[in-house]
């Protein structure tokens, strides 16, 4: 069987980050089944964790620290405001305190897709201070990384390349799927502007959507500079997960730029 990550090697990365504003990362020891947000898995935290996932703008991830004896923590990220809050995990909703921490999550959710375990585990082993995570989204781009609170999502991050990517400089652009606080066409415009200006992934850009039709136009600003970039959708056939049949999906590409 060809793994989905192998079949998707030619699929574009940019514009594939899951679109969510809020992310909850909740330490919970494994193993995690394919769909772990159920009472039988979560135990005494189910009563407050399961309702969090009801919002369409929110994703709840289960995470695992390297030190299994460390206190279990809960993080809530707002990727639009770029804020992160943290608390202690327990049977009731914790009080969260704003923090300047950043967290790096590596998807290793093998029971959701083989590629996440086979490729994600070696990457996790070299990510200092990282946490293993349940399904982030887009396992055909494994290994997949989510950085909070920025909401930066990376794909195809092989362990051998991680030391050169961790600073999120211009070289990381080749692995950039997008920011989760932006929708897919905005993610593509954001990435294209960074490529043109030679920027890494940390610098904040200002995106203004100037039209919304078959072709979506954006004005992108950075430190007094400006670009007008247009993107359009196209159809592609992709294998969404290992063992599944190909399906037609929508992707985005740049059609007009300076």
C-alpha positions as CSV (number, residue, x, y, z in Angstrom):
1,X,0.0,0.0,0.0
2,X,1.3,3.4,-0.9
3,X,1.1,5.8,2.0
4,X,-0.9,9.0,1.6
5,X,2.1,11.1,2.3
6,X,4.0,9.5,-0.6
7,X,1.1,9.8,-3.0
8,X,0.7,13.5,-2.1
9,X,4.4,14.5,-2.7
10,X,3.3,16.7,-5.6
11,X,0.3,18.3,-3.9
12,X,0.9,22.0,-3.0
13,X,1.5,22.6,0.7
14,X,0.5,26.3,0.8
15,X,-3.1,26.9,1.6
16,X,-3.6,23.6,3.4
17,X,-3.5,24.7,7.1
18,X,-6.7,23.9,8.9
19,X,-8.8,27.1,9.3
20,X,-9.4,27.5,13.0
21,X,-9.0,30.5,15.3
22,X,-9.0,28.7,18.7
23,X,-6.9,25.7,19.6
24,X,-7.0,23.8,22.9
25,X,-4.0,21.6,23.6
26,X,-4.8,19.3,26.6
27,X,-2.2,16.9,28.1
28,X,-3.8,13.4,28.2
29,X,-1.8,10.2,28.2
30,X,-2.3,7.8,25.3
31,X,-3.1,5.6,23.6
32,X,-5.5,7.7,21.5
33,X,-8.0,5.9,19.3
34,X,-8.8,7.4,15.9
35,X,-11.5,9.6,17.5
36,X,-10.3,10.3,21.0
37,X,-12.8,13.0,22.1
38,X,-15.2,10.6,23.8
39,X,-16.0,10.0,27.4
40,X,-14.5,6.5,27.4
41,X,-11.1,7.9,26.5
42,X,-11.1,11.3,28.3
43,X,-12.4,10.0,31.7
44,X,-12.9,12.6,34.3
45,X,-12.1,15.6,32.0
46,X,-14.8,14.6,29.5
47,X,-17.5,16.9,30.9
48,X,-15.7,20.1,30.0
49,X,-13.5,18.9,27.1
50,X,-16.1,17.4,24.8
51,X,-18.3,20.6,24.7
52,X,-15.2,22.7,23.6
53,X,-15.2,20.9,20.2
54,X,-18.8,22.0,19.4
55,X,-17.6,25.4,18.1
56,X,-16.8,25.4,14.3
57,X,-13.9,27.8,15.0
58,X,-12.3,25.6,17.6
59,X,-10.1,22.4,17.5
60,X,-9.3,20.4,20.6
61,X,-6.1,18.4,20.6
62,X,-4.9,15.8,23.0
63,X,-1.1,16.2,23.7
64,X,1.6,14.2,25.5
65,X,4.7,15.6,27.2
66,X,8.0,13.8,27.2
67,X,8.0,13.6,31.0
68,X,5.0,11.5,31.9
69,X,5.4,12.5,35.6
70,X,5.1,16.2,34.9
71,X,1.8,18.0,35.8
72,X,-0.8,17.8,33.0
73,X,-1.4,21.2,31.4
74,X,-4.1,22.8,29.3
75,X,-3.4,25.5,26.7
76,X,-5.8,27.7,24.8
77,X,-4.5,29.6,21.8
78,X,-6.2,32.4,19.9
79,X,-4.3,32.5,16.6
80,X,-5.9,35.7,15.4
81,X,-4.9,37.7,18.5
82,X,-1.7,35.6,18.9
83,X,-2.3,34.9,22.6
84,X,-1.9,31.8,24.7
85,X,-3.2,30.9,28.1
86,X,-2.3,28.0,30.3
87,X,-3.7,26.1,33.3
88,X,-3.6,22.8,35.1
89,X,-5.6,19.9,33.8
90,X,-8.2,18.4,36.1
91,X,-11.8,17.2,36.3
92,X,-13.2,20.7,36.0
93,X,-12.5,23.5,33.6
94,X,-9.3,25.1,34.7
95,X,-8.6,28.8,35.3
96,X,-6.3,29.9,32.5
97,X,-3.5,32.5,32.9
98,X,-2.0,34.4,30.0
99,X,1.5,33.2,29.1
100,X,4.3,34.3,26.8
101,X,5.2,30.6,26.2
102,X,5.1,29.1,22.7
103,X,4.4,25.4,22.1
104,X,5.3,23.2,19.2
105,X,3.0,20.2,18.5
106,X,4.0,17.3,16.4
107,X,1.2,15.0,15.1
108,X,1.9,11.4,16.0
109,X,-1.6,10.1,15.9
110,X,-1.0,6.8,14.3
111,X,-4.4,5.4,14.9
112,X,-5.8,8.2,12.7
113,X,-3.3,7.7,10.0
114,X,-0.1,5.6,9.6
115,X,2.0,8.4,8.2
116,X,1.5,10.5,11.4
117,X,3.2,7.7,13.5
118,X,5.8,6.5,11.0
119,X,7.0,10.0,10.1
120,X,5.9,12.0,13.1
121,X,7.6,10.0,15.8
122,X,11.1,10.5,14.4
123,X,10.5,14.2,14.1
124,X,9.1,14.5,17.7
125,X,12.4,12.9,18.9
126,X,14.4,15.9,17.7
127,X,12.0,18.8,18.6
128,X,13.2,20.3,21.8
129,X,10.4,21.0,24.2
130,X,7.8,19.7,21.7
131,X,4.6,17.8,22.5
132,X,3.1,14.9,20.7
133,X,-0.4,15.7,19.4
134,X,-3.5,14.0,18.2
135,X,-4.8,14.8,14.7
136,X,-3.9,18.3,13.5
137,X,-5.2,17.8,10.0
138,X,-3.7,17.0,6.6
139,X,-1.8,13.8,7.4
140,X,-0.9,13.4,3.8
141,X,1.6,16.2,4.5
142,X,3.2,14.3,7.4
143,X,5.2,15.0,9.4
144,X,2.9,17.9,10.4
145,X,3.8,20.6,13.0
146,X,1.5,23.2,14.7
147,X,3.1,26.2,16.5
148,X,1.0,28.1,18.9
149,X,-0.1,30.8,19.5
150,X,0.9,31.9,16.0
151,X,-1.0,29.1,14.4
152,X,1.8,28.3,12.0
153,X,1.4,24.9,10.4
154,X,4.3,23.1,8.7
155,X,4.3,19.9,6.6
156,X,6.9,17.4,5.3
157,X,9.2,18.3,8.2
158,X,11.7,15.4,8.1
159,X,13.7,15.0,11.3
160,X,17.0,15.5,9.4
161,X,15.9,19.0,8.3
162,X,14.3,20.2,11.6
163,X,17.4,22.1,13.0
164,X,17.3,24.3,9.9
165,X,13.6,24.9,10.1
166,X,13.0,25.6,13.8
167,X,14.0,29.3,13.5
168,X,11.2,29.7,10.9
169,X,13.5,31.7,8.6
170,X,13.1,31.9,4.8
171,X,14.1,28.2,4.3
172,X,11.0,27.2,6.2
173,X,8.8,28.6,3.5
174,X,9.1,25.4,1.5
175,X,7.4,23.6,4.4
176,X,4.8,26.3,5.1
177,X,1.2,25.2,4.9
178,X,-0.2,28.4,6.3
179,X,-1.6,30.1,9.4
180,X,-4.8,28.7,10.9
181,X,-6.2,32.2,11.5
182,X,-6.4,32.7,7.7
183,X,-8.6,31.0,5.2
184,X,-7.0,29.0,2.3
185,X,-6.8,31.8,-0.3
186,X,-5.3,34.2,2.3
187,X,-2.8,31.5,3.3
188,X,-1.6,31.3,-0.3
189,X,-1.3,35.1,-0.7
190,X,0.5,35.3,2.6
191,X,3.0,32.7,1.5
192,X,3.6,34.2,-1.9
193,X,4.3,37.6,-0.4
194,X,6.9,36.1,2.0
195,X,8.5,34.3,-1.0
196,X,8.7,37.6,-3.0
197,X,10.1,39.6,-0.1
198,X,12.4,36.8,1.1
199,X,10.8,36.7,4.5
200,X,10.6,34.0,7.1
201,X,7.4,32.9,8.8
202,X,7.6,35.0,11.9
203,X,7.2,38.5,10.4
204,X,3.6,39.8,10.6
205,X,2.0,40.8,7.3
206,X,-1.1,42.8,6.8
207,X,-3.6,41.2,4.3
208,X,-6.6,43.0,2.9
209,X,-9.0,41.1,0.8
210,X,-10.0,43.4,-2.1
211,X,-12.3,41.1,-4.1
212,X,-14.0,37.8,-3.6
213,X,-14.9,36.0,-6.8
214,X,-13.5,33.1,-8.9
215,X,-10.2,35.1,-8.5
216,X,-9.5,36.5,-5.0
217,X,-7.3,39.5,-4.9
218,X,-5.3,40.7,-1.8
219,X,-3.2,43.6,-0.9
220,X,-0.4,42.6,1.3
221,X,1.6,45.1,3.4
222,X,4.9,44.9,5.3
223,X,6.9,47.8,6.7
224,X,5.7,50.3,4.2
225,X,5.9,47.9,1.2
226,X,2.9,46.6,-0.6
227,X,2.0,43.9,-3.0
228,X,-1.2,43.0,-5.0
229,X,-1.6,39.2,-5.3
230,X,-4.5,37.3,-6.8
231,X,-5.2,33.6,-6.2
232,X,-7.8,31.2,-7.8
233,X,-9.1,27.8,-6.9
234,X,-8.4,24.6,-8.9
235,X,-9.4,21.0,-8.6
236,X,-7.0,18.2,-7.8
237,X,-7.3,14.5,-7.0
238,X,-5.7,13.4,-3.7
239,X,-5.6,10.4,-1.4
240,X,-6.8,12.0,1.9
241,X,-5.6,9.2,4.1
242,X,-3.7,5.9,4.0
243,X,-5.9,3.1,2.5
244,X,-8.5,5.4,1.1
245,X,-9.5,6.1,-2.5
246,X,-8.5,9.4,-4.2
247,X,-11.0,12.2,-4.0
248,X,-11.4,15.5,-5.7
249,X,-10.4,18.5,-3.5
250,X,-10.1,22.2,-4.0
251,X,-6.6,23.9,-3.8
252,X,-5.5,27.4,-4.5
253,X,-2.7,28.9,-6.6
254,X,-1.3,32.3,-7.4
255,X,-2.6,33.7,-10.7
256,X,-1.4,37.4,-10.6
257,X,1.5,39.0,-8.8
258,X,3.9,41.9,-9.3
